[in-house]
């Protein structure tokens, strides 16, 4: 089989794993990083293809540990193939699929199905996340061991939290046994069911609210349960100020805890719901400006470890229901990078090195994946980003099958221009 050689030249390489940010060329041979060297020293190197990345950042491929691809069961909303196309169009080389499908990803056969369909799509790397409990019912543990051995990279009942403390304690113990990460959708069941954040705006709109305490109580409970167990515990889509503070204190105490934030909890507040637009309905709900600022502060000081989209497709007719009856969730894979730049980089909260760390290096570390770096010898998953590109979000151009996105028409700066998976160009911005 002939050798495949790709040269990315004239770009600025950013790799947090190597603490590297410098103008350099990257040579990829047979799907792996061969070497990184000073730009202009490529004389005599024979390659099959060259990408001129002048003015761009060359980064390890972006990783999203929290997406919903709806397959099996709701393929009209998204499939693994269409979701993978959306991922690479957004600059993501790796995604992790949540288990709230129909049927639920709660056994080895379902894990195998997602892996197989991801390989057939042949775009992004697609990894399944198994359910913590059978059917996501919160009563009996799912087959955590066999799913882990087959390739599940983490476990969660995302969409609902595990409400039974005894079940959760046992889940933490099992996850510790297999050295896998337990991801929790933190929402106390007795306080769930609201259509939006419980506060002044929900009262004015006459909508039932979901209080911030629903999230905070479950985080506090799980942290207490895990103190003596030491499982790798991960808080999904954190949204409140006190949630951030609970994680901050737990980290200071030496607990093994990580957390993620989504774009909407860094950019939007419950004020967006005043028009009853269901594209602003999600779970956890949009909170207050104080909560947004606390989440941003958590990103800045390292309390929040990674960024994840919580890409959640829905049919237009579902989102056209009245606010209280419409399903939660929005899509965001294809505009997430620009949104994070807007929320965090352009205001000066973090630099580009930190952004790539949050979107690639740290996600790989949390799920123990051999990705998230451009070190020679590693698999060549690469995202090329033009930080100066000005563009407008147009949902009609999305690769996703769904259109439930509140960012249509937003003007953003900074965009992915090429996505390379194992040395193969899977997506490139049309010139």
C-alpha positions as CSV (number, residue, x, y, z in Angstrom):
1,X,0.0,0.0,0.0
2,X,1.5,3.4,-1.1
3,X,2.5,5.9,1.6
4,X,0.2,8.9,2.2
5,X,2.0,12.1,2.9
6,X,0.3,15.5,3.8
7,X,2.1,18.7,4.6
8,X,0.4,21.6,6.4
9,X,2.6,24.6,6.0
10,X,2.9,28.2,7.1
11,X,0.4,27.9,10.0
12,X,0.9,28.6,13.7
13,X,0.8,25.3,15.6
14,X,-1.0,25.3,18.9
15,X,-0.6,22.2,21.1
16,X,-1.3,22.6,24.8
17,X,0.0,19.0,25.5
18,X,3.4,20.2,24.3
19,X,3.0,23.8,25.5
20,X,3.7,24.7,21.9
21,X,2.6,27.8,20.0
22,X,4.8,28.7,17.1
23,X,4.9,29.1,13.4
24,X,5.7,25.7,12.0
25,X,4.9,23.1,9.4
26,X,3.3,19.7,10.1
27,X,4.1,16.6,8.2
28,X,1.6,13.8,8.3
29,X,2.6,10.3,7.0
30,X,0.2,7.4,6.8
31,X,-2.3,9.0,9.2
32,X,0.1,10.0,11.9
33,X,2.1,13.1,12.8
34,X,5.5,12.5,11.4
35,X,7.2,15.7,12.6
36,X,6.7,19.4,13.3
37,X,9.5,21.7,12.0
38,X,10.2,25.3,11.3
39,X,8.4,26.8,8.4
40,X,10.4,27.1,5.2
41,X,12.5,24.0,5.9
42,X,10.5,21.6,3.7
43,X,12.8,21.6,0.7
44,X,13.2,18.1,-0.7
45,X,10.2,16.7,1.2
46,X,8.0,14.7,-1.2
47,X,4.2,14.9,-0.3
48,X,1.0,14.0,-2.0
49,X,-0.8,17.1,-0.9
50,X,0.0,20.4,0.7
51,X,-2.3,22.7,2.7
52,X,-1.2,26.3,3.0
53,X,-2.4,27.3,6.5
54,X,-0.9,30.8,6.4
55,X,-2.7,33.1,8.9
56,X,-4.3,30.1,10.6
57,X,-3.9,28.0,13.7
58,X,-3.1,24.3,13.3
59,X,-4.4,22.5,16.4
60,X,-5.1,19.0,17.6
61,X,-8.6,17.9,16.5
62,X,-11.5,19.3,18.5
63,X,-13.3,16.8,20.8
64,X,-16.9,17.1,22.0
65,X,-17.7,14.6,24.7
66,X,-21.5,15.5,24.7
67,X,-23.6,15.1,21.6
68,X,-26.9,13.5,20.8
69,X,-27.1,11.8,17.4
70,X,-30.5,10.2,18.0
71,X,-29.7,6.9,16.3
72,X,-31.1,4.4,17.0
73,X,-34.7,5.4,17.2
74,X,-35.1,9.0,16.0
75,X,-33.2,9.0,12.7
76,X,-35.5,11.7,11.3
77,X,-33.9,14.2,13.7
78,X,-30.3,13.1,13.3
79,X,-28.3,10.0,12.3
80,X,-24.8,9.0,13.2
81,X,-23.8,9.8,9.6
82,X,-25.5,13.3,9.5
83,X,-24.2,14.1,13.0
84,X,-20.7,13.1,12.0
85,X,-21.0,15.4,9.0
86,X,-22.1,18.2,11.3
87,X,-19.1,17.4,13.6
88,X,-16.4,17.7,10.9
89,X,-18.1,20.8,9.5
90,X,-17.7,22.3,12.9
91,X,-14.0,21.3,13.2
92,X,-14.6,18.4,15.5
93,X,-12.7,15.2,14.8
94,X,-14.1,13.2,17.7
95,X,-17.5,13.1,19.4
96,X,-19.1,11.1,22.2
97,X,-22.8,10.1,21.7
98,X,-25.2,10.1,24.7
99,X,-27.2,7.0,25.4
100,X,-30.7,8.5,25.5
101,X,-31.7,6.8,22.2
102,X,-34.4,4.3,21.5
103,X,-33.4,1.7,22.5
104,X,-31.2,3.1,25.2
105,X,-27.4,2.4,24.9
106,X,-27.4,0.2,28.0
107,X,-25.8,-3.0,26.7
108,X,-22.9,-4.3,24.7
109,X,-24.9,-4.7,21.5
110,X,-26.0,-1.1,21.4
111,X,-22.4,0.1,22.0
112,X,-21.3,-2.1,19.1
113,X,-24.0,-0.6,16.9
114,X,-22.8,3.0,17.5
115,X,-19.2,2.1,16.9
116,X,-20.1,0.3,13.7
117,X,-22.3,3.1,12.3
118,X,-19.6,5.6,13.2
119,X,-17.0,3.6,11.2
120,X,-19.4,3.3,8.3
121,X,-19.9,7.1,8.2
122,X,-16.1,7.4,8.0
123,X,-16.0,11.1,9.0
124,X,-15.5,11.9,12.7
125,X,-14.4,9.4,15.3
126,X,-17.6,8.4,17.0
127,X,-17.5,6.9,20.5
128,X,-20.6,5.7,22.5
129,X,-21.3,6.7,26.1
130,X,-23.2,3.9,27.9
131,X,-26.2,4.4,30.3
132,X,-25.6,4.1,34.0
133,X,-28.9,2.3,34.6
134,X,-31.0,0.0,32.6
135,X,-33.3,1.9,30.3
136,X,-32.1,5.1,32.1
137,X,-34.8,4.3,34.7
138,X,-32.5,4.9,37.6
139,X,-33.3,1.7,39.4
140,X,-30.8,-1.0,38.3
141,X,-27.3,-0.6,37.0
142,X,-26.7,-1.3,33.3
143,X,-24.0,-3.7,32.1
144,X,-21.2,-1.2,32.8
145,X,-18.4,-3.7,32.7
146,X,-19.3,-5.3,29.3
147,X,-20.0,-1.9,27.7
148,X,-16.7,-0.5,29.0
149,X,-14.9,-3.5,27.6
150,X,-16.6,-3.2,24.2
151,X,-15.7,0.5,23.8
152,X,-18.0,2.8,25.8
153,X,-15.8,5.7,26.9
154,X,-18.0,6.9,29.7
155,X,-21.3,6.4,31.4
156,X,-24.3,8.7,32.0
157,X,-28.1,8.7,32.1
158,X,-28.0,12.1,30.4
159,X,-31.4,13.7,30.2
160,X,-32.1,12.6,33.7
161,X,-30.0,12.4,36.8
162,X,-29.7,9.2,38.9
163,X,-32.0,10.2,41.7
164,X,-31.6,7.2,44.0
165,X,-28.5,7.8,46.2
166,X,-28.0,4.0,46.8
167,X,-28.0,3.4,43.0
168,X,-25.6,6.3,42.4
169,X,-23.2,5.1,45.1
170,X,-23.1,1.7,43.5
171,X,-22.5,3.3,40.1
172,X,-19.6,5.3,41.5
173,X,-18.1,2.1,42.9
174,X,-18.5,0.2,39.6
175,X,-17.0,3.1,37.6
176,X,-14.1,3.2,40.0
177,X,-13.6,-0.5,39.5
178,X,-13.2,-0.1,35.7
179,X,-11.4,3.2,35.9
180,X,-14.0,4.9,33.7
181,X,-15.6,8.3,34.0
182,X,-19.1,8.7,35.4
183,X,-20.9,11.7,33.8
184,X,-23.9,13.0,35.7
185,X,-26.8,15.1,34.4
186,X,-27.3,16.9,37.7
187,X,-31.0,17.4,38.4
188,X,-32.8,16.4,41.6
189,X,-35.9,14.6,40.3
190,X,-38.2,16.1,43.0
191,X,-37.3,19.6,41.6
192,X,-37.4,18.8,37.9
193,X,-40.0,19.4,35.3
194,X,-39.9,23.2,34.9
195,X,-40.0,24.7,31.4
196,X,-37.2,27.3,32.2
197,X,-35.2,28.7,35.0
198,X,-37.2,29.5,38.1
199,X,-37.0,33.2,38.7
200,X,-38.3,36.6,37.9
201,X,-38.7,35.9,34.2
202,X,-40.5,32.6,34.6
203,X,-42.9,34.2,37.0
204,X,-43.6,37.1,34.5
205,X,-44.1,34.6,31.7
206,X,-46.3,32.3,33.7
207,X,-44.1,29.3,33.1
208,X,-43.2,26.6,35.7
209,X,-39.6,27.0,36.7
210,X,-36.7,24.6,37.3
211,X,-34.8,26.0,40.3
212,X,-31.0,26.2,40.4
213,X,-31.1,24.1,43.6
214,X,-32.1,21.1,41.5
215,X,-28.7,21.0,39.9
216,X,-26.8,22.1,43.0
217,X,-28.4,19.5,45.3
218,X,-27.4,16.6,43.1
219,X,-23.8,17.8,42.7
220,X,-23.5,18.2,46.4
221,X,-24.9,14.7,47.1
222,X,-22.7,13.1,44.5
223,X,-19.6,14.8,45.8
224,X,-20.4,13.6,49.3
225,X,-21.0,10.0,48.0
226,X,-17.7,10.1,46.1
227,X,-15.5,11.4,48.8
228,X,-14.4,7.9,50.0
229,X,-14.9,6.2,46.6
230,X,-12.7,8.4,44.4
231,X,-14.4,7.6,41.1
232,X,-13.7,9.9,38.1
233,X,-16.8,12.0,38.4
234,X,-17.9,14.5,35.7
235,X,-20.6,17.2,35.9
236,X,-22.3,17.7,32.6
237,X,-23.5,21.1,31.2
238,X,-23.0,23.1,34.4
239,X,-25.2,26.1,34.6
240,X,-25.4,27.8,38.0
241,X,-23.1,29.9,40.1
242,X,-23.3,27.7,43.2
243,X,-22.7,24.6,41.0
244,X,-19.4,26.2,40.0
245,X,-18.6,27.0,43.6
246,X,-19.3,23.4,44.7
247,X,-16.9,22.1,42.0
248,X,-14.3,24.6,43.0
249,X,-14.4,23.6,46.6
250,X,-14.3,19.9,45.8
251,X,-11.2,20.4,43.7
252,X,-9.5,22.3,46.5
253,X,-10.3,19.3,48.7
254,X,-8.6,17.0,46.2
255,X,-11.7,15.3,44.9
256,X,-11.6,13.6,41.5
257,X,-14.1,15.8,39.7
258,X,-14.3,17.6,36.4
259,X,-17.0,19.7,34.7
260,X,-18.1,21.0,31.3
261,X,-19.9,24.1,30.1
262,X,-21.9,24.6,26.9
263,X,-22.0,27.6,24.7
264,X,-25.5,28.7,25.7
265,X,-24.7,28.8,29.3
266,X,-21.8,31.2,28.5
267,X,-23.7,33.5,26.1
268,X,-27.5,33.4,26.9
269,X,-29.7,34.1,29.9
270,X,-33.3,33.4,30.8
271,X,-34.2,36.8,29.4
272,X,-34.0,35.2,26.0
273,X,-37.1,33.2,26.8
274,X,-39.4,36.3,26.9
275,X,-40.4,35.8,23.3
276,X,-41.5,32.2,24.0
277,X,-39.1,31.0,21.3
278,X,-38.5,27.3,22.0
279,X,-35.0,27.5,20.6
280,X,-34.1,28.9,23.9
281,X,-35.6,26.0,25.8
282,X,-33.1,23.5,27.1
283,X,-32.1,21.4,30.1
284,X,-30.5,22.7,32.3
285,X,-32.3,25.9,31.4
286,X,-30.8,29.2,30.6
287,X,-30.0,30.9,33.9
288,X,-29.3,34.5,35.1
289,X,-26.6,36.9,34.1
290,X,-24.9,36.2,37.4
291,X,-24.8,32.5,36.6
292,X,-23.3,33.2,33.2
293,X,-20.6,35.3,34.7
294,X,-19.9,32.6,37.3
295,X,-19.5,29.9,34.6
296,X,-17.1,32.2,32.7
297,X,-15.1,32.7,35.9
298,X,-15.1,28.9,36.3
299,X,-13.6,28.5,32.9
300,X,-11.0,31.2,33.6
301,X,-9.8,29.7,36.9
302,X,-9.9,26.0,35.8
303,X,-12.9,24.9,37.8
304,X,-14.6,24.1,34.5
305,X,-12.3,21.7,32.6
306,X,-13.8,21.4,29.2
307,X,-16.3,22.8,26.7
308,X,-19.0,20.6,25.2
309,X,-21.9,21.5,22.9
310,X,-24.8,19.2,24.2
311,X,-25.8,19.1,20.5
312,X,-29.5,18.1,20.7
313,X,-31.4,17.9,17.4
314,X,-35.2,18.0,17.2
315,X,-37.8,18.2,14.5
316,X,-39.2,21.6,13.5
317,X,-42.8,20.4,14.4
318,X,-41.7,19.5,17.9
319,X,-40.1,22.8,18.5
320,X,-43.1,24.6,17.1
321,X,-45.2,23.3,20.1
322,X,-46.0,25.8,22.9
323,X,-43.1,26.5,25.1
324,X,-44.1,24.2,28.0
325,X,-44.8,21.3,25.7
326,X,-41.7,21.6,23.4
327,X,-38.7,19.3,24.0
328,X,-35.5,20.6,25.5
329,X,-32.4,21.1,23.4
330,X,-30.6,22.9,20.6
331,X,-28.0,22.0,18.0
332,X,-24.6,23.7,18.0
333,X,-21.8,21.6,16.6
334,X,-21.3,23.7,13.4
335,X,-21.1,27.0,15.2
336,X,-19.7,26.1,18.6
337,X,-16.1,27.2,17.9
338,X,-17.2,30.7,16.9
339,X,-19.5,30.9,19.9
340,X,-16.7,30.0,22.3
341,X,-14.4,32.5,20.7
342,X,-17.1,35.1,21.1
343,X,-17.8,34.2,24.7
344,X,-14.2,33.6,25.9
345,X,-11.4,34.7,23.6
346,X,-12.5,38.0,22.1
347,X,-13.5,39.5,25.5
348,X,-10.0,38.5,26.7
349,X,-11.1,35.9,29.3
350,X,-8.8,33.2,27.9
351,X,-6.2,32.9,25.1
352,X,-6.1,30.5,22.2
353,X,-3.9,28.0,24.0
354,X,-6.4,27.7,26.8
355,X,-9.3,27.4,24.3
356,X,-7.7,24.5,22.5
357,X,-6.9,22.9,25.8
358,X,-10.6,23.1,26.8
359,X,-11.8,21.8,23.4
360,X,-9.2,19.1,22.7
361,X,-6.4,18.2,25.1
362,X,-8.5,18.1,28.3
363,X,-11.5,16.3,26.8
364,X,-9.1,13.6,25.5
365,X,-7.7,13.3,29.0
366,X,-11.0,13.0,30.7
367,X,-12.2,10.1,28.5
368,X,-8.7,8.6,28.3
369,X,-8.5,8.9,24.6
370,X,-5.2,8.8,22.6
371,X,-6.0,12.1,20.9
372,X,-5.8,15.8,21.7
373,X,-2.2,16.4,20.7
374,X,0.1,16.8,17.7
375,X,3.0,14.9,19.2
376,X,5.0,13.0,16.6
377,X,3.8,9.4,16.3
378,X,0.2,10.2,17.4
379,X,-2.9,9.8,15.2
380,X,-3.2,12.9,12.9
381,X,-6.5,14.4,14.0
382,X,-6.1,18.1,13.1
383,X,-8.3,21.2,13.1
384,X,-7.2,24.2,11.1
385,X,-8.7,27.5,12.3
386,X,-8.7,31.0,10.8
387,X,-9.1,33.3,13.8
388,X,-9.9,36.3,11.7
389,X,-12.7,35.0,9.5
390,X,-15.9,36.9,9.9
391,X,-19.0,34.9,9.1
392,X,-22.7,34.6,9.6
393,X,-24.4,31.6,11.1
394,X,-26.8,30.2,8.5
395,X,-28.7,27.2,9.7
396,X,-29.8,26.4,6.2
397,X,-26.2,25.5,5.4
398,X,-25.8,23.1,8.3
399,X,-25.0,19.5,7.7
400,X,-27.2,18.5,10.6
401,X,-30.7,17.2,9.7
402,X,-32.3,19.5,12.3
403,X,-32.5,23.3,12.5
404,X,-33.3,24.0,16.2
405,X,-30.6,26.6,16.7
406,X,-31.0,30.1,18.4
407,X,-27.9,31.5,16.7
408,X,-29.2,31.9,13.2
409,X,-28.0,35.2,11.8
410,X,-25.3,35.8,14.5
411,X,-22.1,37.4,13.3
412,X,-19.1,35.6,14.5
413,X,-15.3,35.9,14.2
414,X,-13.1,32.9,13.9
415,X,-13.9,29.7,12.0
416,X,-12.7,26.2,11.3
417,X,-11.4,25.9,7.7
418,X,-10.3,22.3,7.6
419,X,-10.9,19.1,9.6
420,X,-8.5,16.2,9.2
421,X,-9.1,12.8,10.7
422,X,-6.3,10.2,10.8
423,X,-4.5,12.2,8.1
424,X,-7.5,12.4,5.8
425,X,-9.2,15.7,5.0
426,X,-12.8,15.1,5.9
427,X,-14.1,18.7,5.5
428,X,-12.8,22.0,4.1
429,X,-14.3,25.4,3.9
430,X,-15.3,26.2,0.4
431,X,-13.3,29.1,-1.0
